[in-house]
Amino acid sequence: MRLKADVAILGSGFSGSLLALVLRRLGRSVVLIERGRHPRFAIGESSTPLANLLLEELADRYDLPRIRPLSKWGTWRAAYPELGVGLKRGFSFLRHGDGEPWRPDPEHARQLLVAASPHDAIGDTHWYRPDVDQFLANEAVSAGATHLEGTEITDLEWTPGGARLTAAAVTVDAAFVVDATGPRGFLHRRLGLGERAFRWLPPTQALYAHFEGVERWDALVPGDGAPPYPVDDAALHHVFDGGWIWVLRFANGLTSAGAGLKADTPADWAGLLRSLPAVEAQFATAKAVTPFVHSPRLAFRSAHVHGDRFALLPSAAGVIDPLLSTGFPLTLLGIQRLAAAFEKDGTPSAESLAAYADDTQAELDATERLVAALYATMGHFALFKRLSLLYFAAASFSEAARRLGRPALAPGFLLCRHASFGPDSAAIAEAILDGERGARIEARIDRAIAPFDVAGLGDRSRRDWYPVRADDLLAARERLGASEPELHGLLERCGFSAAV
């Protein structure tokens, strides 16, 4: 069989299928090529407010009404109750000592809870990827994309018209190729793109699976007040000296759990649990329902992101760490930029691709630097918590600015292109990596956050429990260059009115 298309997309996971949908709306012919078959296990499951907004922007710009409900817990459950999803009300970080029982305290010295929504209906989500990836691939097919499952490309050659991709039973001629096959994917290997050395992040590894029977944390540990959301209805992070464990719950009874570990921490799930008694109790009756996956080299950076007639999506260009749920927003930003290049140029021009690659690498740099500093402070939890607020300040400010129609206020993921926040956050992370600790560096963090704080992150009286409150946003109106009526309108549009 011989096929011809404007664009060949390698990989029909969520990113490849979503880009295929967008390109079909732009009138491009698309062939999606998938080595495996849906449904299949995939990791990368936790969304964020900024990621949800980016999904909304794609749905609105490219007329994808069936995709928009995936941006919120309430609309997702109403529109697609059959798709596996979990409720994510925020980020929960709990600090554990080796062999120590868990003891909450009124000052929350071992906790950081940052809410992302004021109530469940507009909460973020955990994506059960076997369901979501299959749904998006089917949507791409319904939009007119050709989907080849169980198809492994064995050869690639460049032709005057683009690229010729050959598999056992099919040849695809495409004017442009997009790689959505993930880290160390097809184009990276086939074209010998090389790996970009990490400047800040130490070697890390991951171990993960899906489980059933994981106990809720709030059923095991007595509460110490009224948290801003149920601790389990979130991305739950158990932090310890050697790394961290994530716990993400789906409404179908399954739980995604795994560990991001420093290179010298044994990748032994049972051993990790034995060293963390409270986490061991949470998994006492749990059973893994998928084989454990061990990634001995979790982080990855491709030396090149594009070339003549091809581009790697950010998920294929680099993976840093799931610690801050950065994978979805980075990838969605990449989809937006590539889609804009197709929209502007027909086929992305050399200039558009160079700008796309520059943005992708800069945002991966910013993510790597911050995550590296967080790994360096896992044994200094007070500083870990304060440093984390750089992420939450940048993310919440960026979301508010974009929702107000002022994206220029928040250039780059994590504000990495902002004239002051970008250099300040970079310098803070590098100082921490150089060993700085104590009150002076914490004060630098506070000063960097202050001009961008729309979430009350500078209020130390909250003792590291941060709810979503409308009055925090309203008090930050001058930072956003917005009037009070504009902010009330934003809150109403987004469903925050219950929090006013």
Wavefront OBJ file of the C-alpha trace (Angstrom):
o trace
v 0.000 0.000 0.000
v 1.245 3.480 -0.867
v -0.059 6.611 0.828
v 0.650 10.280 0.292
v 0.072 13.048 2.823
v 0.998 16.602 3.680
v 2.124 15.492 7.136
v 3.169 12.148 8.601
v 2.947 12.053 12.403
v 4.856 9.275 14.121
v 3.060 8.178 17.284
v -0.682 8.381 17.978
v -0.517 9.103 21.686
v -2.303 12.182 22.955
v 0.140 14.659 21.427
v 0.360 13.120 17.965
v -3.395 12.595 17.719
v -4.183 16.090 18.975
v -1.812 17.646 16.441
v -3.409 15.486 13.726
v -6.832 16.877 14.692
v -5.562 20.443 14.474
v -3.891 19.872 11.114
v -7.061 18.332 9.703
v -8.921 21.479 10.740
v -6.289 23.414 8.767
v -7.055 21.281 5.732
v -3.866 19.219 5.742
v -3.879 15.531 4.846
v -2.404 13.525 7.726
v -1.162 9.981 8.234
v -0.751 8.876 11.859
v 1.699 5.996 12.221
v 1.629 4.012 15.465
v 3.973 1.128 16.246
v 1.657 -0.295 18.932
v -2.088 -0.679 19.187
v -4.639 1.145 21.310
v -5.461 0.876 24.118
v -1.957 0.634 25.539
v -0.252 1.605 28.778
v 1.392 5.018 28.848
v 2.733 7.216 31.600
v 2.388 10.998 31.770
v -0.949 11.494 33.396
v -1.248 14.712 35.413
v -2.659 17.949 34.019
v -2.399 21.479 35.431
v -4.420 24.710 35.162
v -2.064 26.060 32.502
v -2.218 22.816 30.513
v -6.015 22.894 30.684
v -6.040 26.478 29.431
v -3.741 25.571 26.531
v -6.103 22.726 25.625
v -9.038 25.157 25.712
v -7.127 27.562 23.467
v -6.461 24.816 20.917
v -10.084 23.676 21.015
v -11.401 27.204 20.519
v -8.954 28.289 17.831
v -9.281 25.160 15.717
v -12.962 24.374 16.315
v -12.578 21.188 18.363
v -15.720 21.210 20.548
v -15.392 17.522 21.430
v -11.933 18.146 22.921
v -12.797 21.120 25.103
v -14.590 19.092 27.837
v -11.271 17.379 28.645
v -10.037 20.632 30.199
v -11.991 20.295 33.466
v -13.041 17.508 35.796
v -16.720 18.474 35.753
v -17.132 18.851 31.983
v -15.066 15.712 31.339
v -17.242 13.578 33.631
v -20.428 15.002 32.115
v -19.346 14.558 28.487
v -17.270 11.363 28.637
v -17.999 9.344 31.790
v -16.588 6.264 30.081
v -13.075 7.755 29.798
v -10.756 7.085 32.713
v -9.924 10.284 34.604
v -8.927 11.351 38.096
v -9.653 14.496 40.065
v -6.676 16.773 40.677
v -7.400 19.674 42.984
v -3.775 20.642 43.455
v -0.270 19.549 44.415
v 0.333 17.770 47.740
v 3.925 17.409 48.977
v 4.626 15.382 52.145
v 8.131 14.999 53.578
v 9.263 11.625 55.003
v 12.383 10.676 56.944
v 14.052 7.291 56.498
v 12.258 4.819 58.775
v 10.271 7.562 60.525
v 6.535 7.404 61.198
v 4.423 10.258 59.875
v 3.628 12.936 62.437
v 1.615 15.944 61.242
v 2.147 19.207 63.046
v 0.150 22.448 63.224
v 2.902 24.424 61.471
v 2.902 22.026 58.487
v 6.679 21.743 58.534
v 6.453 18.523 56.517
v 3.681 19.601 54.152
v 3.081 21.825 51.163
v -0.470 21.927 49.762
v -1.105 24.214 46.785
v -4.649 24.216 45.444
v -5.340 24.615 41.735
v -9.117 25.128 41.908
v -11.682 26.255 44.475
v -14.041 23.308 43.901
v -14.245 19.978 42.089
v -16.237 21.067 39.034
v -13.355 23.079 37.580
v -10.643 20.847 38.999
v -7.697 19.589 36.996
v -7.433 15.978 35.921
v -5.272 12.894 35.828
v -5.506 11.288 32.399
v -5.860 7.514 32.214
v -3.813 7.391 29.069
v -5.020 4.050 27.630
v -8.514 5.585 27.355
v -7.550 9.148 26.446
v -4.985 8.259 23.799
v -7.433 5.902 22.092
v -10.193 8.518 22.246
v -7.999 11.196 20.651
v -6.743 8.805 17.973
v -10.346 7.945 17.107
v -11.182 11.648 16.972
v -8.318 12.193 14.531
v -9.633 9.392 12.322
v -13.142 10.860 12.467
v -11.652 14.163 11.314
v -10.143 12.443 8.265
v -6.658 11.385 9.345
v -5.390 8.001 8.227
v -4.318 5.929 11.228
v -1.899 3.031 10.785
v -1.652 0.954 13.975
v 0.776 -1.925 14.451
v 3.040 -0.273 11.887
v 6.760 -0.033 12.555
v 8.752 2.193 10.230
v 11.861 0.417 9.022
v 13.295 3.010 6.664
v 13.283 6.739 6.023
v 14.663 8.521 2.996
v 14.448 12.130 1.971
v 12.985 12.833 -1.447
v 12.515 16.038 -3.480
v 8.945 16.159 -2.161
v 9.719 15.491 1.497
v 10.180 12.103 3.163
v 9.429 8.497 2.259
v 8.631 6.287 5.251
v 8.649 2.565 4.673
v 7.126 -0.230 6.767
v 6.506 -3.897 6.006
v 3.178 -3.337 4.269
v 3.016 0.371 3.526
v 5.002 3.281 2.110
v 4.095 6.835 3.100
v 5.265 9.874 1.152
v 4.883 13.050 3.215
v 5.933 16.653 2.716
v 6.671 17.010 6.444
v 7.273 14.626 9.363
v 6.480 15.205 13.045
v 7.856 12.870 15.697
v 5.500 12.278 18.624
v 7.042 8.950 19.665
v 8.479 10.185 22.953
v 12.054 10.356 24.274
v 14.723 8.631 22.178
v 12.041 8.166 19.541
v 12.184 7.203 15.893
v 13.625 10.343 14.286
v 16.108 10.844 17.111
v 17.501 7.360 16.540
v 17.154 7.196 12.758
v 18.723 10.601 12.099
v 21.354 10.348 14.829
v 20.286 13.641 16.389
v 22.453 13.094 19.463
v 21.726 13.884 23.097
v 22.092 17.275 24.690
v 24.131 17.096 27.882
v 22.366 18.083 31.082
v 23.791 21.227 32.635
v 22.075 21.044 36.007
v 20.089 17.840 36.523
v 21.914 14.859 38.040
v 21.242 11.359 36.668
v 17.776 10.173 37.667
v 15.690 7.058 37.151
v 12.027 6.079 37.438
v 10.053 3.033 38.521
v 6.285 2.928 38.050
v 3.111 0.903 37.510
v -0.661 1.089 37.885
v -2.191 -0.302 41.078
v -5.504 -1.201 42.617
v -6.318 -1.110 46.327
v -4.178 1.914 47.282
v -5.445 3.350 50.576
v -6.333 7.014 50.853
v -3.839 9.026 52.848
v -6.572 10.846 54.747
v -7.944 7.495 55.909
v -4.573 6.592 57.428
v -3.416 9.869 58.928
v -5.474 12.010 61.307
v -6.153 15.495 60.008
v -4.722 18.623 61.575
v -7.250 21.191 60.458
v -9.147 21.876 57.269
v -6.785 21.533 54.283
v -7.558 23.576 51.153
v -8.663 20.356 49.389
v -8.605 16.610 50.190
v -4.925 15.685 50.138
v -5.542 12.577 47.996
v -7.582 14.402 45.333
v -4.414 15.833 43.911
v -0.980 14.920 42.635
v 0.286 13.444 45.887
v 4.077 13.574 46.274
v 5.908 11.690 49.023
v 9.324 13.385 49.225
v 12.413 11.828 50.852
v 16.171 12.232 50.609
v 16.606 9.844 47.685
v 13.754 11.118 45.520
v 9.977 11.105 45.577
v 6.924 8.883 45.025
v 3.809 9.997 43.139
v 0.255 8.793 43.752
v -2.406 9.755 41.168
v -5.923 8.365 41.578
v -8.356 7.598 38.756
v -12.116 7.332 39.141
v -12.003 3.802 37.662
v -10.414 2.430 40.857
v -6.858 2.378 39.542
v -3.963 4.455 40.830
v -0.823 5.490 38.999
v 2.141 5.330 41.343
v 5.858 5.425 40.868
v 9.093 6.956 41.983
v 11.525 9.476 40.584
v 14.868 8.546 42.119
v 18.399 9.826 42.292
v 20.852 7.528 40.558
v 22.268 6.114 43.814
v 18.830 5.196 45.240
v 18.011 1.506 44.604
v 15.074 1.096 42.211
v 13.387 -1.430 44.501
v 9.690 -0.722 45.116
v 9.371 -2.998 48.148
v 12.583 -1.617 49.600
v 11.407 1.963 49.125
v 8.166 1.219 50.949
v 9.988 -0.460 53.825
v 12.077 2.694 54.312
v 8.946 4.889 54.391
v 6.547 3.354 56.944
v 3.648 5.717 56.294
v 3.831 5.168 52.523
v 4.164 1.425 53.113
v 0.895 1.561 55.068
v -0.779 3.342 52.150
v 0.229 0.472 49.839
v -0.295 -2.356 52.353
v -3.281 -3.792 50.458
v -2.305 -2.527 46.988
v -1.561 -4.745 44.027
v 0.221 -3.754 40.817
v -2.047 -4.492 37.829
v 0.581 -3.655 35.207
v 4.209 -4.774 35.092
v 6.627 -2.352 36.726
v 8.509 -0.197 34.250
v 12.047 0.818 35.160
v 13.574 3.727 33.257
v 17.258 3.730 34.245
v 17.756 7.087 32.494
v 14.603 9.066 33.145
v 15.693 12.449 31.809
v 16.495 13.007 28.145
v 17.338 15.947 25.878
v 17.730 15.701 22.116
v 20.539 17.816 20.725
v 18.323 18.824 17.787
v 14.600 19.541 17.707
v 14.067 20.174 14.009
v 15.584 19.935 10.569
v 14.594 20.435 6.981
v 11.048 19.022 6.712
v 10.814 17.554 10.219
v 10.230 18.533 13.838
v 10.103 16.767 17.183
v 7.252 17.587 19.518
v 8.514 18.656 22.966
v 7.606 15.232 24.384
v 10.078 13.722 21.907
v 12.636 16.524 22.215
v 13.086 16.219 25.956
v 11.781 14.741 29.177
v 12.964 16.247 32.455
v 10.951 14.774 35.334
v 7.281 14.378 36.316
v 7.880 16.207 39.618
v 5.989 19.381 38.612
v 3.673 17.889 35.951
v 5.448 19.894 33.264
v 5.069 17.356 30.441
v 1.544 18.299 29.366
v 1.976 22.097 29.216
v 5.340 21.869 27.457
v 3.873 19.551 24.830
v 0.701 21.605 24.367
v 2.779 24.765 23.898
v 4.735 22.894 21.221
v 1.539 21.801 19.469
v 0.308 25.407 19.477
v 3.553 26.677 17.974
v 3.781 24.018 15.276
v 0.123 24.514 14.395
v 0.730 28.259 14.078
v 3.691 27.573 11.773
v 1.531 25.383 9.519
v -1.182 28.035 9.592
v 1.235 30.809 8.693
v 3.566 29.126 6.216
v 1.598 26.248 4.718
v 4.515 23.989 5.532
v 6.670 25.293 8.417
v 9.429 27.534 7.129
v 13.058 27.338 8.221
v 12.540 30.535 10.207
v 9.449 29.200 12.005
v 11.156 25.914 12.800
v 14.237 27.664 14.184
v 12.025 29.767 16.470
v 10.095 26.653 17.515
v 13.318 24.827 18.392
v 14.696 27.813 20.291
v 11.533 28.111 22.386
v 11.446 24.368 23.048
v 15.047 24.196 24.219
v 14.748 27.358 26.347
v 11.686 25.984 28.141
v 13.345 22.627 28.693
v 16.365 24.501 30.101
v 14.155 26.396 32.562
v 12.395 23.208 33.616
v 15.645 21.279 33.995
v 17.250 24.004 36.106
v 14.329 24.285 38.527
v 13.794 20.524 38.858
v 17.518 20.015 39.471
v 17.425 22.552 42.301
v 14.383 20.814 43.785
v 16.191 17.461 43.742
v 19.097 19.179 45.501
v 16.800 20.395 48.295
v 14.812 17.238 49.000
v 16.830 16.878 52.194
v 16.158 20.548 53.084
v 12.386 20.570 52.936
v 11.812 24.148 54.098
v 13.878 25.367 51.141
v 12.297 22.777 48.824
v 8.882 24.218 49.663
v 9.931 27.820 49.183
v 11.664 27.008 45.890
v 8.547 25.182 44.630
v 6.668 28.457 44.911
v 8.668 29.805 41.951
v 6.846 27.250 39.817
v 3.431 28.019 41.279
v 3.946 31.772 40.943
v 4.964 31.476 37.289
v 2.182 29.027 36.423
v -0.635 30.949 38.128
v 0.517 34.320 36.756
v 0.792 32.863 33.244
v -2.694 31.377 33.412
v -4.228 34.646 34.624
v -2.413 36.706 31.983
v -3.516 34.411 29.154
v -7.098 34.293 30.398
v -7.119 38.094 30.373
v -5.920 38.103 26.765
v -2.503 39.436 27.777
v -0.097 36.585 26.924
v 2.733 39.060 26.354
v 2.860 39.567 30.121
v 3.949 35.954 30.558
v 6.473 35.028 27.853
v 7.742 31.462 27.911
v 6.926 28.492 30.113
v 7.777 29.272 33.742
v 8.138 32.891 32.560
v 11.559 31.892 31.254
v 11.461 34.670 28.631
v 10.394 37.353 31.124
v 12.992 40.104 31.476
v 13.168 39.892 35.280
v 11.572 36.640 36.423
v 13.517 34.491 33.954
v 17.005 35.633 35.025
v 16.030 35.862 38.712
v 14.641 32.327 38.912
v 17.627 30.982 36.962
v 20.090 32.685 39.318
v 18.241 31.399 42.387
v 18.249 27.815 41.150
v 21.936 27.978 40.247
v 22.818 29.456 43.654
v 21.019 26.563 45.327
v 22.810 24.078 43.093
v 26.067 25.733 44.168
v 25.143 24.971 47.770
v 23.498 28.133 49.075
v 21.003 27.496 51.878
v 19.299 29.508 54.585
v 17.386 32.745 55.067
v 19.212 34.739 52.408
v 18.247 32.498 49.489
v 14.694 32.179 50.818
v 14.438 35.967 50.845
v 15.661 36.055 47.216
v 12.900 33.634 46.285
v 10.307 35.802 48.017
v 11.518 38.913 46.187
v 11.394 37.141 42.814
v 7.854 35.898 43.425
v 6.343 39.101 44.796
v 5.704 40.976 41.486
v 3.981 37.889 40.027
v 2.087 36.583 43.034
v -1.605 36.251 42.136
v -2.258 33.348 44.525
v -1.290 34.592 47.988
v 1.977 32.648 47.926
v 3.756 35.348 49.906
v 1.374 35.027 52.849
v 3.437 33.050 55.365
v 0.499 32.957 57.811
v -1.035 30.276 55.598
v 1.668 27.892 56.815
v 2.228 26.305 53.399
v -1.456 25.536 52.798
v -2.559 27.627 49.832
v -6.222 27.609 48.786
v -7.522 29.202 45.588
v -9.130 32.494 46.629
v -10.659 35.114 44.408
v -9.501 37.917 46.681
v -5.854 36.978 46.003
v -6.403 37.485 42.291
v -8.328 40.708 42.817
v -5.577 42.071 45.062
v -3.047 41.393 42.255
v -4.900 43.424 39.615
v -2.103 45.980 39.209
v 0.427 43.194 38.586
v -1.760 42.004 35.732
v -2.641 45.466 34.457
v -6.315 44.614 34.897
v -9.312 46.341 36.404
v -11.490 44.791 39.087
v -14.418 44.312 36.653
v -12.079 42.517 34.225
v -11.002 40.119 36.961
v -14.592 39.509 38.065
v -15.355 38.675 34.439
v -12.424 36.262 34.320
v -13.626 34.528 37.484
v -17.139 34.225 36.097
v -15.974 32.817 32.744
v -13.785 30.225 34.417
v -16.363 29.027 36.923
v -14.548 30.544 39.884
v -17.625 32.530 40.908
v -18.282 30.117 43.758
v -15.016 31.322 45.320
v -15.779 35.066 45.161
l 1 2 3 4 5 6 7 8 9 10 11 12 13 14 15 16 17 18 19 20 21 22 23 24 25 26 27 28 29 30 31 32 33 34 35 36 37 38 39 40 41 42 43 44 45 46 47 48 49 50 51 52 53 54 55 56 57 58 59 60 61 62 63 64 65 66 67 68 69 70 71 72 73 74 75 76 77 78 79 80 81 82 83 84 85 86 87 88 89 90 91 92 93 94 95 96 97 98 99 100 101 102 103 104 105 106 107 108 109 110 111 112 113 114 115 116 117 118 119 120 121 122 123 124 125 126 127 128 129 130 131 132 133 134 135 136 137 138 139 140 141 142 143 144 145 146 147 148 149 150 151 152 153 154 155 156 157 158 159 160 161 162 163 164 165 166 167 168 169 170 171 172 173 174 175 176 177 178 179 180 181 182 183 184 185 186 187 188 189 190 191 192 193 194 195 196 197 198 199 200 201 202 203 204 205 206 207 208 209 210 211 212 213 214 215 216 217 218 219 220 221 222 223 224 225 226 227 228 229 230 231 232 233 234 235 236 237 238 239 240 241 242 243 244 245 246 247 248 249 250 251 252 253 254 255 256 257 258 259 260 261 262 263 264 265 266 267 268 269 270 271 272 273 274 275 276 277 278 279 280 281 282 283 284 285 286 287 288 289 290 291 292 293 294 295 296 297 298 299 300 301 302 303 304 305 306 307 308 309 310 311 312 313 314 315 316 317 318 319 320 321 322 323 324 325 326 327 328 329 330 331 332 333 334 335 336 337 338 339 340 341 342 343 344 345 346 347 348 349 350 351 352 353 354 355 356 357 358 359 360 361 362 363 364 365 366 367 368 369 370 371 372 373 374 375 376 377 378 379 380 381 382 383 384 385 386 387 388 389 390 391 392 393 394 395 396 397 398 399 400 401 402 403 404 405 406 407 408 409 410 411 412 413 414 415 416 417 418 419 420 421 422 423 424 425 426 427 428 429 430 431 432 433 434 435 436 437 438 439 440 441 442 443 444 445 446 447 448 449 450 451 452 453 454 455 456 457 458 459 460 461 462 463 464 465 466 467 468 469 470 471 472 473 474 475 476 477 478 479 480 481 482 483 484 485 486 487 488 489 490 491 492 493 494 495 496 497 498 499 500
